[in-house]
Amino acid sequence: MAEIYLDNAATTPMTQPVIDTLVENLHQAWGNASTGYGYGRQAKQVLEDARHVIAQSIHALDDEIVFTSGGTESDNTAIIQTALTRQHLGKHIITTAIEHEAVLKPMKYLEAQGFRVTYLPVDAAGQISLADFEAALDDETILVSIMMGNNEVGSRLPIAEIGARLADHQAWFHTDAVQAYGLLDIDVHRDHIDLLSTSAHKLNGPKMLGFLYRRRGINFPSYLKGGDQETKRRAGTENVPAIAAFAKAVALDTPAEKAARQARYYDFKQQIIAGLTAAGIDFEINGSVAPDNLNHVLNLWLKGVSTYIMQTNLDLAGIAVSGGSACTAGSLEPSHVLTAMYGADSPRISESIRVSFGALNTAAEIDQFVATVVKIIRRIKG
């Protein structure tokens, strides 16, 4: 049975060039980059070359990139350290109701510490209102944390507009770009972004690795207490071979490749919609299929078929999809994203699946997915 992987929003497989780079550097750059002798200097050079490649990918300076263990650490660091460092200026933070748990849980932690957090609502397209944002912003606001693109429905949030509004405000602007990095053109200076989080495994890189962009002049203590690595901004010995592999994945992801992937994934979406429609399947899209969204994510409401039953049957057929965020899909909690969009009583909450595409998917696989879904639904409803 051929297996089809359609959960690339959860993680992506490393491609062969990335694997080759990792293996090569496991042999050649295994030294501690903080040491001063030859092995360390060699590792340090690989580390800094990788930092340069990654900084260029978001139009940042090399010394604005801090390597971390991934998106969760980057989000936690940006949010908690900003709040604790700047609380003398105010204790108000703005975020959205559809952020990843790596943002929402730090917010809840800060609320318990006496901070005031505004959670902007979203509409049925998974989009916030700029008017709501303006109404929430006040003189006590010290941080705005809004994701670049949503991991469950693919909605793209108005980062450029928010950044422009905050350019002359005291609040620092953080964006969780874990899903968007590798698909969208990101320019941190153009969009007035102060802090940005990523994760390598979302674009065919290694797991347990990411970076936090910190605009030069943004100062707060290292979130982890220990050594002086990353110019005292993140303690812990750098995983140089994995960082080199991350940089390889980024280098392969050229602007032309990003545009091509977005276009290809949009075609995959239309292929699924057309196939299900032609088969007479009763379904709706959760969110929007606007071409400027994150096109690798498609969330389907398959009416009358539970998420668990559909996901289980697809798994038995060798097709991997998700019921929501991979970080919460294993729990019994309903999707907070779909709940925010449609309300807790909507049947969409328990009858939806997330399909997410990656660089290795083909149109033939999409056809097979559609045919399998149609077969499962007809069997269940027949």
PyMOL commands that set and color helices and strands:
alter all, ss='L'
color gray80, all
select helices_A, chain A and resi 16-28+38-57+62-64+71-89+101-112+130-136+159-166+200-203+229-232+240-252+255-278+307-316+336-342+347-350+363-381
alter helices_A, ss='H'
color red, helices_A
select strands_A, chain A and resi 4-5+65-68+92-96+116-120+141-145+172-176+195-197+210-214+283-285+297-302+319-320+352-356
alter strands_A, ss='S'
color yellow, strands_A
deselect
rebuild
show_as cartoon
